[in-house]
Amino acid sequence: MQGAGWFVAGTGDRRPLVDQMTDLLGTKGVEVGDTFPSESELCAHFGVSRTAVRSAIAQMEGRGFIEMSPNRRRKIRALPTERGAS
């Protein structure tokens, strides 16, 4: 799977970026229908390239967690607990 082995350097967290981004959906106050952070916000938060973020977003879209809305912003479609994933 493309990007599955990408890790966030220097954080001490060796999980793939997609898993760390999925964890954002489990934070308090996040609800289905909320706007997902932009690519630039995610790049700044994790300190990674836009390419890495786009790959992780594509995987999250494939898993059904987020979707592109008509106004070109990504929305949260499902939370990890609803899908039985983490």
Secondary structure, 3 states (H helix, E strand, C coil): CCCCCCECCCCCCCCEHHHHHHHHCCCCCCCCCCECCCHHHHHHHHCCCHHHHHHHHHHHHHCCCEEECCCCCEEECCCHHHHCCC
